[in-house]
């Protein structure tokens, strides 16, 4: 099943109240709340308030989008506090970053540190019934398919997964193969459509996303497909993209 959603960091200038209202207006299912502004790391009281607000609007909390960099010092955001925040928010999973170095720049010692810390935070999350999802992103150890798969296998924790978003340097055909390969470890999907570095309307990428969603749905698990990088950071554009996302999610289900 594909559940539709929004990353709150898409609209950092909007308040949680405004984001909840916008998401409810759009008719999507869920919000991932970001830990940099809307639900600050370690602020359980704010997290509980936002979580209640989300549920009262008939929305789900898809994830807690932390800015925890695995294997890095993170003195200002200890993972124990992030777990507490996620629990207060009612989030089922915590999004993290797989270090701050790309795979080509990371030596064996750096990778070993990311693996060790991944296991540590996975165990902390597991005690609270939570999963941990890597951001699938450049300048981290999930910047290539091979590096991401190697990391997941070496960490070897069942509650550690990866998100996916279309890697910008790859062609459409390469992205399809990339997503098929990570599908066994797939958590959620970040949805946007770009041409190079130009943000476009999601409707311009409908055919691509229909193909991606067929792969996502074939896992047989539930995944959130969440909008980000909205063109011009425009709430009205988000509403149009959300309508497209809902249609695409429904259409992929009809083909499954």
Buried (B, 14 or more C-beta within 10 A) or exposed (E): BBBBBBBBBBBEEBEBEEBBBBBBEBEBBBBBBBBBBBBBBBBBEBBBBBBEBBEEBEBBBBBBBBBBBBBBEBEEBBBEBBBBBBBBBBBBBBBBBBBBBBBEEBEEEBBEBBBEBBBBBBEBBBEEEBBBBBBBBEBBBBBBBEBBBBBBEEBEBEBBBBBBBBBEEBEEEEBBEBBBBBBEBBBBBBBBBBEEEEBBBBBEBBEBBBBBBBBBBEEEEEBBBBBBBBBEBEBEBBBBBBBBBBBBBEBBEEEE
